[in-house]
């Protein structure tokens, strides 16, 4: 693919029949719209021509602020065809955060849905559901712009969980390589891929691009809801589910909804952006017995391809992300390249970013002098070369001189048969500096309590790791990318600890 194509906006490839279904836009569940490959191609060409006619200059950035919908994809592909740079915006951020991204990207135009038309008055704004986007049929073919080497194709902004969002600059050839490596094996049947994660996130955007680049069809939901997701599986006979683990966990809790839907079409489940716990893997296997279940790892900065099958065809152990992809170099900082060990993962990949927009200092900090991206994720490599996620280096905290990775404690708690999900965060402590506390979502009907889980943690791990407090929630708060919102849990833990301290103080006063 990368040898014959040069513009990332032109990767839409029909399975041989231009009238085959490319996209089912279910942004309106009651009135879903279906587009063939021919129609989608013409739509993207029409948008490219419309954007070009506005007098924009080469490589101008175009911000897209909308829920998932067909127009989003037409804008994304059309902008690149015309030589512009689409900037998908995280619409779950506060208004100030959204405006920061639009301004930081130096966007010259905003394409927005009706809920976000007033985000900025500094640049022109086109309603994404306006007549500008309705010319689907009979558009003239648009001669796509040939980009210069390493010319930016898109900006994807980080979540900003550790500061202000950073604009990751990605070029055309980097993600043409990604699409080449994600192609289905020759002779395999086209898939129907369900996408409900937001298109401003690499997980959904890359999956959608890969599907449309190999003749699959995409069912696009406006956002994730359990009932909408389950309904779409059965209604459209989806074969491939792509999600973050929290989305699948929420789906599996709704047994009543699942029991009323035919799920037999599902053959592949890809979960990324977070580790898949053993209980979640087991539950997914039970619910989808005919599906291949994969936990995949990637980063916005170094692309969605890092690991793959073992070269000796060894089965990937549950909990492992795989063996290093043959065209991607990975290493663990502080370990020998050929031995088992643990360290921060560094990646050198053809999908590597150009850098962070207007952030040369942060770019230099993120990349080693020999061209590896420092992920900030701690990994373990076993003696056979399989890689396992341990935790975020910046999530690690010190308790009484001992390093604690929240994911390590979470895995212990999730081994308890009554625990569905666990999330561990630190709270301040006068003696230990910080100590672990946990939030737990129990399985339906479980009778587990705090003392039972504390005892379980002490039996199955070192004492310094056991959560000093455990609170139960019906569901975890989610971030804009549908991952567990750890910052929200940290704030909730602080309030719970403060409330407990207040109660103790009153009791001591009475005594």
C-alpha positions in Angstrom: 0.0 0.0 0.0 2.7 2.5 1.0 4.5 1.9 -2.3 1.5 2.8 -4.5 -0.1 5.5 -2.3 1.4 8.7 -1.1 -1.5 10.6 0.6 -3.1 9.1 3.7 -6.4 10.6 2.7 -6.6 8.2 -0.3 -6.3 4.9 1.5 -10.0 3.9 1.1 -10.0 0.7 -0.8 -13.1 -1.2 -1.8 -13.1 -5.1 -1.7 -13.5 -5.1 -5.5 -17.1 -4.0 -5.7 -17.5 -0.2 -5.4 -21.1 -0.7 -4.3 -20.0 -2.7 -1.3 -20.9 -1.2 2.1 -18.1 1.0 3.5 -19.8 2.8 6.3 -23.0 2.5 8.4 -23.4 5.8 10.1 -25.5 5.0 13.2 -25.2 8.5 14.8 -29.0 8.4 14.6 -30.0 5.0 15.7 -33.5 5.4 14.3 -32.3 6.5 10.9 -28.9 5.0 10.2 -27.3 5.9 6.9 -25.4 3.5 4.7 -22.6 4.5 2.3 -21.0 2.4 -0.4 -17.3 2.7 -1.1 -18.2 4.6 -4.3 -20.3 7.1 -2.3 -17.7 7.5 0.5 -14.9 8.2 -2.1 -17.1 10.8 -3.8 -18.0 12.4 -0.5 -14.3 12.7 0.5 -13.5 14.2 -2.9 -16.4 16.7 -2.6 -15.2 17.8 0.8 -11.6 18.1 -0.5 -12.8 20.3 -3.3 -14.9 22.4 -1.0 -12.1 23.0 1.4 -9.7 23.9 -1.4 -12.2 26.5 -2.7 -12.0 28.3 0.6 -8.6 29.6 -0.2 -6.7 27.7 2.5 -3.0 27.3 2.1 -1.1 24.0 2.0 -0.6 22.3 5.4 -3.2 24.6 7.1 -4.8 22.9 10.1 -8.5 22.2 10.2 -10.0 21.4 13.6 -12.8 18.8 13.8 -15.0 19.0 16.9 -17.9 16.6 16.7 -19.3 13.3 17.9 -18.7 10.3 15.6 -20.6 10.6 12.3 -20.0 10.0 8.6 -19.2 13.7 8.1 -16.3 13.4 10.5 -14.7 10.8 8.3 -15.4 12.8 5.1 -13.8 15.8 6.7 -10.8 13.8 7.9 -10.0 12.1 4.6 -11.0 15.1 2.5 -8.8 17.5 4.3 -5.7 15.3 3.8 -6.5 14.8 0.1 -6.5 18.6 -0.3 -3.1 18.9 1.4 -4.5 20.2 4.7 -4.0 18.8 8.2 -7.0 17.6 10.2 -6.9 18.1 13.9 -9.5 15.9 15.7 -10.4 17.6 19.0 -11.2 15.9 22.3 -14.8 17.1 22.8 -14.9 15.7 26.3 -12.5 18.3 27.6 -13.8 21.5 29.3 -14.4 24.3 26.8 -11.2 25.9 27.8 -9.3 22.8 26.9 -11.0 22.5 23.5 -10.2 26.1 22.8 -6.6 25.6 23.8 -6.2 22.7 21.3 -7.8 24.8 18.4 -5.5 27.8 19.2 -2.4 25.7 19.9 -2.8 23.9 16.5 -3.0 27.3 14.8 -6.2 26.0 13.1 -7.5 28.1 10.3 -11.0 26.5 10.1 -13.3 24.7 12.5 -15.7 22.0 11.4 -18.2 21.4 14.3 -21.5 19.8 15.1 -24.4 21.9 16.3 -23.4 21.5 20.0 -20.0 23.0 19.4 -20.6 25.8 16.9 -19.7 28.5 19.4 -16.3 27.2 20.6 -14.4 30.0 19.0 -15.1 33.2 17.1 -11.4 33.7 16.1 -11.6 31.5 13.0 -14.4 30.6 10.6 -16.7 27.7 11.6 -18.6 25.4 9.2 -21.5 23.2 10.6 -20.4 19.6 10.0 -24.0 18.7 9.3 -24.6 21.5 6.7 -25.0 21.4 3.0 -21.2 21.7 2.7 -21.1 18.0 3.6 -24.1 16.7 1.7 -22.7 16.3 -1.8 -22.3 12.6 -1.7 -23.1 11.6 -5.2 -21.7 12.8 -8.6 -18.7 14.6 -7.2 -15.9 15.0 -9.6 -12.7 13.0 -8.8 -10.3 15.2 -6.8 -6.6 14.9 -7.7 -5.0 14.4 -4.3 -2.1 16.6 -3.3 1.3 14.8 -3.2 2.9 15.6 0.2 6.5 16.3 0.7 8.5 13.7 2.7 7.6 13.8 6.3 4.9 16.4 5.6 2.3 16.4 8.4 -0.9 14.4 7.7 -2.7 14.9 11.0 -2.3 16.2 14.5 -3.5 14.0 17.3 -3.5 15.7 20.8 -2.7 13.8 23.9 -5.2 13.7 26.8 -3.4 16.3 28.9 -3.6 14.1 32.0 -0.1 15.2 33.0 -0.4 18.8 31.8 -1.7 20.6 28.8 -2.5 18.5 25.7 0.4 18.1 23.3 -0.1 18.0 19.5 1.5 14.9 18.1 2.5 15.6 14.5 2.1 12.5 12.3 3.2 12.3 8.7 1.6 10.5 5.7 4.2 7.8 5.2 4.3 6.8 8.9 0.6 5.8 8.9 0.6 4.4 5.4 3.1 1.9 6.9 0.7 1.2 9.7 -2.1 0.4 7.3 0.2 -1.8 5.3 1.1 -3.9 8.3 -2.5 -4.1 9.6 -3.9 -5.7 6.3 -5.8 -8.9 6.6 -4.2 -12.0 5.3 -4.9 -12.7 1.7 -8.1 -14.7 1.1 -9.7 -13.8 4.4 -13.3 -12.5 4.4 -14.1 -8.8 4.9 -15.0 -7.8 8.4 -17.7 -5.6 9.8 -16.0 -3.5 12.5 -18.0 -1.8 15.3 -16.4 1.5 16.4 -17.9 3.4 19.3 -14.7 5.0 20.9 -14.2 8.6 19.9 -12.5 9.3 16.6 -10.3 11.9 18.2 -8.5 9.0 19.9 -5.9 6.8 18.1 -7.7 3.6 19.1 -10.8 4.4 17.1 -9.2 6.5 14.3 -6.5 3.9 13.4 -9.0 1.0 13.5 -11.4 2.9 11.2 -8.6 3.7 8.8 -7.4 0.1 8.8 -10.9 -1.2 8.1 -11.6 1.1 5.2 -8.1 0.5 3.7 -8.8 -3.2 3.2 -12.4 -3.4 2.1 -14.1 -3.9 5.5 -17.2 -2.1 6.6 -17.4 0.2 9.6 -20.4 0.6 11.9 -19.9 4.0 13.5 -21.7 4.9 16.7 -21.8 8.5 17.9 -20.4 7.5 21.3 -20.3 4.5 23.6 -23.4 3.4 25.5 -23.9 -0.2 26.6 -27.4 -0.6 25.1 -26.4 1.1 21.8 -23.3 -1.0 21.5 -25.0 -4.3 22.2 -27.9 -3.4 19.9 -25.4 -2.6 17.1 -23.7 -6.0 17.4 -26.9 -7.8 16.7 -28.5 -5.3 14.3 -25.6 -5.1 12.0 -24.0 -8.5 12.5 -20.7 -7.1 13.5 -17.7 -9.4 13.3 -15.0 -7.3 15.0 -15.3 -5.3 18.2 -12.7 -2.7 19.0 -12.8 -1.0 22.4 -10.9 -0.1 25.5 -11.2 -2.8 28.2 -13.6 -0.7 30.3 -16.1 -0.7 27.5 -16.1 -4.5 27.2 -16.3 -4.8 31.0 -19.4 -2.6 31.1 -21.0 -4.6 28.2 -20.4 -7.9 30.0 -22.2 -6.7 33.1 -25.5 -6.3 31.3 -26.5 -10.0 31.1 -30.2 -9.2 30.4 -29.4 -7.2 27.3 -26.8 -9.7 26.1 -29.2 -12.6 26.5 -31.7 -10.9 24.1 -29.1 -10.3 21.2 -27.6 -12.8 18.8 -23.9 -12.3 19.3 -22.7 -15.3 17.2 -21.3 -13.0 14.4 -18.4 -11.8 16.6 -15.1 -13.3 15.6 -12.6 -10.8 16.8 -12.3 -8.6 19.9 -9.5 -6.1 20.1 -8.9 -4.2 23.3 -6.3 -1.5 23.6 -5.2 1.6 25.5 -5.2 -0.3 28.8 -4.4 -3.8 30.2 -6.9 -6.6 30.0 -7.3 -8.3 33.4 -7.6 -12.0 33.8 -11.3 -11.8 35.0 -12.2 -9.6 32.0 -10.5 -11.9 29.6 -12.2 -15.0 31.1 -15.6 -13.3 31.1 -15.2 -12.2 27.4 -14.1 -15.7 26.4 -17.2 -17.1 28.1 -19.6 -14.6 26.4 -17.9 -14.8 23.0 -16.5 -18.4 22.7 -15.8 -18.2 19.0 -13.9 -14.9 19.0 -10.2 -14.3 19.0 -9.5 -11.9 21.9 -6.4 -9.7 21.7 -5.0 -7.1 24.0 -3.0 -4.7 21.8 -0.6 -1.9 22.7 0.3 1.3 21.0 1.0 5.0 21.5 0.0 8.1 19.7 3.6 9.1 19.4 5.0 5.7 18.1 1.9 4.2 16.4 -0.5 1.4 17.1 1.9 -1.4 16.1 4.5 -2.6 18.7 4.0 -6.3 19.3 3.0 -9.4 17.3 3.2 -13.2 17.2 6.2 -15.1 18.5 8.6 -16.0 15.7 8.6 -19.7 16.9 4.7 -19.7 16.8 4.6 -19.9 20.6 1.1 -19.1 22.0 1.0 -15.7 23.5 0.3 -16.1 27.3 -2.8 -14.5 28.8 -1.7 -11.1 30.1 1.1 -10.7 27.6 1.0 -8.2 24.7 3.1 -10.3 22.4 6.6 -10.4 21.0 8.4 -7.4 19.5 7.1 -6.8 15.9 9.8 -7.6 13.4 9.9 -4.1 11.9 9.7 -2.3 15.3 12.6 -2.0 17.7 11.8 -2.1 21.3 13.9 -2.1 24.4 13.6 -1.8 28.2 15.7 0.9 29.7 18.2 -0.5 32.1 18.0 -4.1 30.9 20.0 -6.3 28.5 18.4 -6.5 25.1 18.4 -10.4 25.1 17.5 -11.1 28.7 14.3 -11.1 30.8 13.9 -8.0 32.8 11.9 -4.9 33.6 12.2 -1.3 32.6 10.6 1.6 30.8 9.7 0.7 27.2 11.3 2.6 24.4 10.2 2.2 20.8 11.7 2.9 17.4 9.1 2.5 14.7 8.4 3.6 11.1 5.2 5.1 12.6 7.2 7.4 14.9 5.9 11.0 15.2 7.6 14.0 13.7 7.5 15.6 17.1 5.2 17.7 19.3 3.8 20.8 17.6 5.6 23.9 18.8 7.2 21.9 21.6 10.9 21.3 20.6 12.0 20.9 24.3 9.3 18.3 25.0 10.1 16.5 21.8 13.8 16.2 22.8 12.7 14.9 26.2 10.4 12.3 24.6 13.0 11.0 22.1 16.4 9.4 22.8 19.4 10.6 20.8 19.3 7.4 18.8 15.6 7.8 17.8 13.6 5.8 20.3 10.4 7.1 21.8 10.3 6.9 25.6 6.8 5.6 26.3 6.8 6.1 30.1 5.3 2.7 30.4 7.0 0.1 32.5 7.1 -3.4 30.9 8.4 -6.8 31.8 10.0 -9.2 29.3 10.0 -12.9 30.1 12.6 -15.4 29.2 10.8 -16.3 25.9 10.6 -12.7 24.8 7.0 -11.9 25.6 6.3 -8.4 26.9 3.9 -7.6 29.8 2.6 -4.2 30.8 3.5 -3.4 34.5 2.3 0.2 34.9 2.8 3.8 34.0 6.1 5.1 35.4 4.4 8.3 36.5 1.6 6.2 38.2 4.2 4.6 40.4 4.4 5.9 44.0 6.5 5.2 47.0 5.1 3.8 50.2 7.5 3.5 53.1 10.5 3.2 50.7 8.8 0.6 48.5 7.8 1.3 44.9 4.2 0.5 44.1 2.7 0.2 40.6 -1.1 0.4 40.9 -1.7 -2.1 38.2 0.2 -4.7 40.2 -2.2 -4.3 43.2 -5.2 -4.2 40.8 -4.2 -7.6 39.4 -4.1 -9.1 42.8 -7.6 -7.8 43.7 -9.0 -8.8 40.4 -8.0 -12.4 41.1 -10.7 -12.5 43.8 -13.7 -14.3 42.3 -16.2 -11.6 43.4 -14.2 -8.7 41.9 -15.0 -7.4 38.4 -12.7 -4.4 38.3 -10.2 -2.7 40.7 -8.4 0.6 40.5 -5.7 1.6 42.9 -4.6 5.2 43.7 -2.3 6.8 46.3 -3.3 9.0 49.2 -1.0 11.0 51.4 0.3 9.5 54.6 2.3 11.2 57.4 4.5 8.1 58.0 4.6 6.2 54.7 4.5 9.4 52.5 1.9 7.7 50.4 -0.2 4.6 50.8 -2.4 2.6 48.4 -6.2 2.7 48.5 -8.6 1.0 46.1 -11.9 1.3 44.4 -13.7 -1.9 43.4 -16.6 -2.8 41.2 -17.9 -6.1 42.5 -19.6 -8.8 40.4 -23.4 -8.8 40.3 -24.8 -10.3 43.4 -21.4 -10.7 45.2 -21.2 -10.4 49.0 -17.6 -9.3 49.2 -16.6 -6.5 51.6 -13.6 -4.4 52.5 -12.2 -6.7 55.2 -12.4 -9.7 52.9 -10.5 -8.0 50.1 -7.9 -6.6 52.5 -7.2 -10.1 53.8 -7.1 -11.4 50.2 -4.6 -8.8 49.2 -2.4 -9.6 52.2 -2.4 -13.3 51.5 -1.5 -12.8 47.8 1.0 -10.0 47.8 3.5 -8.2 50.0 2.0 -6.3 53.0 3.2 -2.9 51.8 1.1 -3.2 48.7 -2.2 -4.0 50.3 -4.9 -1.2 50.0 -5.4 0.5 53.4 -8.9 1.4 52.4 -11.3 -0.1 49.8 -14.5 1.5 48.6 -17.1 0.0 46.3 -18.6 1.7 43.3 -21.3 0.6 40.8 -19.0 1.8 38.0 -15.8 3.7 37.6 -15.8 7.3 36.2 -14.5 7.3 32.7 -12.3 9.8 30.8 -13.0 11.2 27.4 -11.3 8.1 25.8 -13.5 5.7 27.9 -10.6 4.7 30.1 -10.8 4.8 33.9 -10.4 8.3 35.1 -7.7 7.9 37.7 -7.6 11.7 38.5 -11.3 11.5 39.4 -10.7 8.6 41.7 -7.8 10.4 43.3 -10.1 13.3 44.1 -12.8 10.9 45.4 -10.3 9.1 47.6 -9.2 12.4 49.1 -12.8 13.3 49.9 -13.4 9.8 51.5 -10.2 10.1 53.6 -11.1 13.6 54.7 -14.6 12.5 55.7 -13.2 9.5 57.6 -10.8 11.8 59.4 -13.6 14.2 60.3 -15.6 11.3 61.8 -12.6 10.1 63.9 -12.0 13.7 65.1 -15.6 14.0 66.3 -15.5 10.6 68.0 -12.3 11.5 69.8 -13.8 14.8 70.9 -16.8 13.0 72.4 -14.6 10.5 74.2 
